[in-house]
């Protein structure tokens, strides 16, 4: 298999994870790109994503960051393995009024049973990409085989 074929297979696998996650689909999060140890996703903000004050709900930011972190961890798994979130901490750095969120997650450390991932969420504000939250997550590796 060529490197390009491997890249496309990895992307197809991660994209399937986005499609099969019902809640993620309900929210509207989509895969933008991925590679070994990283993943990017996007979300078009709609009125349903806003809290009563008109800003993006913290749960929306946590959801895009958590799912993208899990996807980044999934890019380095072996066949028959799966990840689930063991814990995460999110820093909400600013109130978000934007039409779009983008998330970039990177694996910081991987082991046999846990993978540590960091995910940054950005909002498009006046044509600039602004960091609005940062999530640090520990993913548990499960052997499904």
C-alpha positions in Angstrom: 0.0 0.0 0.0 1.4 3.4 -0.9 1.6 6.3 1.5 -1.2 8.1 -0.3 -3.4 4.9 -0.1 -2.6 4.7 3.7 -3.6 8.4 4.1 -6.9 7.9 2.3 -7.6 4.7 4.3 -6.9 6.5 7.6 -9.1 9.4 6.6 -12.0 7.0 5.6 -11.7 5.3 9.0 -11.8 8.6 10.9 -14.6 10.0 8.8 -16.6 6.8 9.5 -16.2 7.6 13.2 -17.7 11.0 12.7 -20.6 9.6 10.6 -21.4 6.8 13.1 -21.4 9.1 16.1 -25.1 10.1 16.3 -24.7 12.9 18.8 -21.8 14.4 16.8 -24.0 14.3 13.7 -26.9 16.0 15.5 -24.6 18.8 16.6 -23.2 19.1 13.1 -19.5 18.5 13.6 -17.6 17.4 10.5 -14.2 16.1 9.8 -11.9 18.6 8.0 -8.7 16.6 7.8 -6.5 14.2 9.8 -3.2 12.4 9.8 -1.2 10.2 12.2 -1.5 11.8 15.6 -3.8 14.7 14.7 -7.3 15.7 13.6 -9.2 18.8 12.6 -12.9 19.3 12.5 -15.4 22.2 11.9 -18.8 23.3 12.9 -21.1 25.8 11.3 -22.8 27.6 14.2 -26.6 27.7 14.2 -29.1 29.2 16.7 -29.4 25.8 18.4 -25.7 26.0 19.4 -26.2 29.2 21.4 -27.0 29.6 25.1 -29.6 32.1 26.3 -27.1 35.0 26.1 -26.5 34.5 22.4 -23.0 33.1 22.7 -21.9 29.6 21.7 -22.8 27.1 24.5 -19.8 25.7 26.5 -21.1 22.2 25.8 -20.8 22.8 22.1 -17.1 23.7 22.5 -16.5 20.7 24.8 -18.2 18.4 22.3 -16.2 19.5 19.3 -13.0 19.4 21.3 -13.7 16.0 22.9 -14.7 14.2 19.7 -11.8 15.7 17.7 -9.4 14.6 20.5 -10.8 11.1 20.4 -10.4 11.1 16.6 -6.8 12.3 16.9 -6.1 9.4 19.3 -7.8 7.0 16.9 -5.4 7.8 14.2 -2.6 6.0 16.0 -4.5 2.9 17.1 -3.7 -0.6 16.1 -6.4 -2.9 14.4 -9.0 -4.0 17.0 -8.5 -1.0 19.3 -10.9 1.8 20.2 -10.6 4.8 22.5 -13.0 6.3 25.0 -12.6 9.5 27.0 -11.4 8.8 30.5 -11.3 12.4 31.6 -10.9 15.9 30.2 -10.4 19.5 31.4 -11.4 22.4 29.2 -10.5 26.1 29.6 -13.1 28.3 28.0 -10.9 31.3 27.2 -13.5 33.8 25.8 -17.2 34.1 25.0 -17.8 33.1 21.4 -19.9 35.0 18.9 -19.0 33.4 15.5 -20.5 31.6 12.5 -17.9 28.8 12.6 -15.7 26.8 14.9 -12.6 24.9 14.0 -10.9 22.4 16.2 -7.3 21.0 16.0 -6.4 18.1 18.2 -2.9 16.7 18.6 -1.7 13.6 20.5 0.8 14.7 23.1 1.8 11.2 24.5 0.6 7.7 23.7 1.0 4.5 25.6 -0.4 1.0 25.6 -3.5 1.9 27.7 -3.8 5.7 27.6 -3.3 8.5 25.1 -3.0 12.2 26.1 -4.4 14.7 23.6 -4.7 18.5 23.5 -7.5 20.1 21.4 -7.7 23.8 20.6 -11.0 25.4 19.4 -10.8 28.4 17.2 -13.6 30.9 16.1 -13.6 33.0 13.1 -13.8 36.6 14.4 -13.6 39.5 12.0 -11.6 37.4 9.5 -9.2 36.2 12.1 -8.9 32.7 13.7 -9.1 33.3 17.5 -8.3 30.6 20.1 -11.5 30.3 22.3 -10.9 27.1 24.3 -8.3 24.4 25.0 -9.1 20.9 26.1 -6.7 18.4 27.6 -7.9 14.8 27.5 -6.9 11.4 28.6 -8.2 8.6 26.3 -8.4 5.0 27.4 -7.4 2.4 24.8 -9.7 -0.5 24.6 -8.9 -3.8 22.9 -12.1 -4.9 21.1 -10.5 -8.0 19.4 
